[in-house]
């Protein structure tokens, strides 16, 4: 069933679990994630990032994933990840996304609040939810223009109060696209943010976070973890191995069927960590 973040995150923020948000790049890995969610009987968030939107177009991405979400036996939120242009956000909402992220993290605070507020007004009128970001979570590779800025508790509190966002992504030492869990979480800063901000908190860059730190984070007001790299690794490494083992075969579906159980297994591992 299709839901938005407001159906999932407030309860998670007040409890000792979090909801995984998996970045998916095509039908096969999205299906593996939904099957994992159904197996563990947990809600899940399917996220489309900028790479997916640029490749497929936001309308095609919505059409590809909405059927999976609507036909699932568990709640599924279809979420547009980091998006910097309102025009794409509005197209996504029109196409059926139940949640969007307007990323104004590179903007001055006043502009971030004002533009997020306009997005939230439209999204809420359509029954969708909105995520924003305060501070700036850096990337280990790619998107070199993205700054590294720790989240200010005061700025986060003001953003939560004035922007209309339903949740806020924060920067507390987490890093996008790390291939190993090597980042150092600033739990002291997280505590200060959690004490100031009333809406649910979001952590991006989960693949770079140690399992033991995730166990601590899920018991805070962090209610959503964005997970991408470890799923891409599960797909890419296994797909490469299978194709090398059978160099005379070339059928896409044949190889995807062999690799998808490993994507599903990695999704289940993350569900268990966050439960």
JOLINQUI-V947711 format. One record per residue. RES is the residue in one letter. OMEGA is omega as a letter, one per 30 degrees, with the letter a starting at -180 (NA if undefined). Layout:
{{RES/OMEGA} {RES/OMEGA}}
This chain:
{{X/a} {X/l} {X/l} {X/a} {X/a} {X/l} {X/a} {X/a} {X/a} {X/l} {X/l} {X/a} {X/a} {X/a} {X/a} {X/l} {X/l} {X/a} {X/l} {X/l} {X/a} {X/l} {X/a} {X/a} {X/l} {X/a} {X/a} {X/a} {X/l} {X/l} {X/l} {X/l} {X/l} {X/l} {X/l} {X/l} {X/l} {X/a} {X/a} {X/l} {X/l} {X/l} {X/a} {X/l} {X/l} {X/a} {X/l} {X/l} {X/a} {X/l} {X/l} {X/a} {X/l} {X/a} {X/a} {X/a} {X/a} {X/a} {X/l} {X/l} {X/l} {X/a} {X/a} {X/a} {X/a} {X/a} {X/l} {X/a} {X/a} {X/a} {X/a} {X/l} {X/l} {X/l} {X/l} {X/l} {X/l} {X/a} {X/l} {X/a} {X/a} {X/l} {X/a} {X/a} {X/l} {X/a} {X/l} {X/l} {X/a} {X/l} {X/l} {X/l} {X/l} {X/a} {X/l} {X/l} {X/a} {X/a} {X/a} {X/l} {X/l} {X/a} {X/l} {X/a} {X/a} {X/a} {X/l} {X/a} {X/a} {X/a} {X/l} {X/l} {X/a} {X/a} {X/l} {X/l} {X/l} {X/l} {X/a} {X/l} {X/l} {X/a} {X/a} {X/l} {X/a} {X/l} {X/l} {X/l} {X/a} {X/l} {X/l} {X/l} {X/l} {X/a} {X/a} {X/a} {X/a} {X/l} {X/l} {X/l} {X/a} {X/l} {X/a} {X/a} {X/a} {X/a} {X/l} {X/a} {X/l} {X/a} {X/l} {X/l} {X/a} {X/l} {X/l} {X/l} {X/l} {X/l} {X/l} {X/a} {X/a} {X/a} {X/a} {X/l} {X/a} {X/l} {X/a} {X/l} {X/a} {X/l} {X/a} {X/a} {X/l} {X/a} {X/l} {X/l} {X/l} {X/l} {X/l} {X/a} {X/a} {X/a} {X/a} {X/a} {X/l} {X/a} {X/l} {X/l} {X/l} {X/l} {X/l} {X/l} {X/a} {X/l} {X/a} {X/a} {X/a} {X/a} {X/a} {X/l} {X/a} {X/l} {X/l} {X/l} {X/a} {X/a} {X/l} {X/a} {X/l} {X/a} {X/a} {X/l} {X/l} {X/l} {X/l} {X/a} {X/a} {X/l} {X/l} {X/l} {X/l} {X/a} {X/a} {X/l} {X/l} {X/a} {X/a} {X/a} {X/a} {X/l} {X/l} {X/l} {X/l} {X/l} {X/a} {X/a} {X/a} {X/l} {X/l} {X/a} {X/a} {X/a} {X/l} {X/l} {X/a} {X/a} {X/a} {X/l} {X/a} {X/a} {X/a} {X/a} {X/l} {X/a} {X/l} {X/l} {X/l} {X/a} {X/a} {X/l} {X/l} {X/l} {X/l} {X/l} {X/l} {X/l} {X/l} {X/l} {X/a} {X/l} {X/a} {X/l} {X/a} {X/a} {X/NA}}
